[in-house]
Amino acid sequence: MHANPMPRLDLPQGTLDLLILKTVALEPRHGCAIADRIAQISAGAVQIPPGSLYPALHRLERRGWLKPQWGTSEANRKAKYYALTAAGRRQLEAEAGAWKRLTWAVGEIMESN
């Protein structure tokens, strides 16, 4: 149990797509489960409101990076599950590599004197 949850963070442009792709890479998830997993992994620092999540899911679906399929949620409700496509996996790999290079470079600059 976390004594003090992390303060909430505003995501830089384009980061939400990367987080969604990463979250569904292991297994298909429905929208609420995607948002819950991101919040869980980030100790609550990243909260994705539905008004941001669902437009992002639809955008990724239109780009061919996610494939939806209807299923039943843990709450026994009909839910749209999103799975990573082959194109989505390639996009995730490219974006993850770029993200790692960027965060390394920014970290180096911030630590310089």
C-alpha positions in Angstrom: 0.0 0.0 0.0 1.3 3.4 -1.0 1.5 5.9 1.9 1.4 8.9 -0.4 0.1 8.4 -3.9 2.1 10.1 -6.6 0.9 13.5 -7.8 -1.1 13.3 -11.0 0.9 14.1 -14.2 -0.2 15.7 -17.4 0.9 13.6 -20.3 3.0 15.1 -23.2 1.3 15.1 -26.6 1.3 11.5 -28.1 2.1 9.7 -24.9 -1.4 8.4 -24.3 -1.3 6.4 -27.5 2.0 4.8 -26.5 0.6 3.9 -23.0 -2.5 2.4 -24.5 -0.5 0.3 -27.0 1.8 -0.9 -24.2 -1.1 -1.8 -22.0 -2.8 -4.0 -24.5 0.4 -5.6 -25.8 0.2 -8.5 -23.3 -3.5 -9.2 -23.6 -6.7 -7.6 -25.0 -8.4 -5.2 -22.5 -11.6 -3.1 -22.5 -11.4 0.7 -22.0 -11.9 0.8 -18.2 -9.4 -2.0 -17.7 -6.8 0.0 -19.8 -7.3 3.1 -17.7 -7.2 1.1 -14.5 -4.0 -0.7 -15.4 -2.3 2.6 -16.4 -3.3 4.1 -13.0 -2.2 1.0 -11.1 1.2 0.8 -12.7 1.8 4.5 -12.3 0.7 4.4 -8.6 -2.1 6.7 -9.5 0.1 9.4 -11.1 -1.4 8.8 -14.5 -5.2 9.0 -14.6 -6.9 8.7 -18.0 -10.3 10.3 -18.1 -12.9 8.7 -20.4 -13.0 11.9 -22.5 -9.4 11.3 -23.4 -9.3 7.5 -23.4 -12.1 6.7 -25.8 -11.2 9.1 -28.6 -7.6 7.8 -28.4 -8.9 4.2 -28.6 -11.0 5.0 -31.7 -8.0 6.9 -33.3 -5.7 3.9 -32.7 -8.4 1.6 -34.2 -8.8 3.8 -37.3 -5.0 3.7 -37.8 -5.1 -0.1 -37.7 -3.1 -0.4 -34.5 -5.9 -1.8 -32.4 -8.5 -4.4 -33.3 -11.7 -4.3 -31.3 -13.8 -7.4 -30.3 -16.9 -7.5 -28.2 -16.7 -9.6 -25.0 -17.9 -9.7 -21.4 -16.2 -7.7 -18.7 -15.4 -8.7 -15.2 -18.6 -7.0 -14.1 -20.5 -9.3 -16.6 -21.3 -6.5 -18.9 -20.8 -6.3 -22.7 -17.6 -4.5 -23.4 -15.4 -3.7 -26.4 -11.9 -5.3 -25.9 -8.9 -3.9 -27.8 -6.1 -6.1 -29.0 -2.8 -5.0 -30.6 -2.5 -5.7 -34.3 0.8 -6.6 -36.1 1.0 -2.9 -37.3 0.2 -1.8 -33.7 3.1 -3.9 -32.4 5.5 -2.4 -34.9 4.3 1.1 -33.9 4.7 0.3 -30.2 8.3 -0.8 -30.8 9.1 2.3 -32.8 7.5 4.7 -30.3 9.0 2.9 -27.3 12.5 3.2 -28.8 11.9 6.9 -29.5 10.5 7.5 -26.0 13.5 5.8 -24.4 16.0 7.9 -26.4 14.0 11.1 -25.7 13.8 10.5 -21.9 17.5 9.6 -21.8 18.4 12.8 -23.6 16.1 15.0 -21.5 17.5 13.4 -18.4 21.1 14.1 -19.5 20.3 17.7 -20.2 18.5 18.2 -16.8 21.5 16.7 -15.0 24.1 18.8 -16.7 25.6 21.9 -15.1 
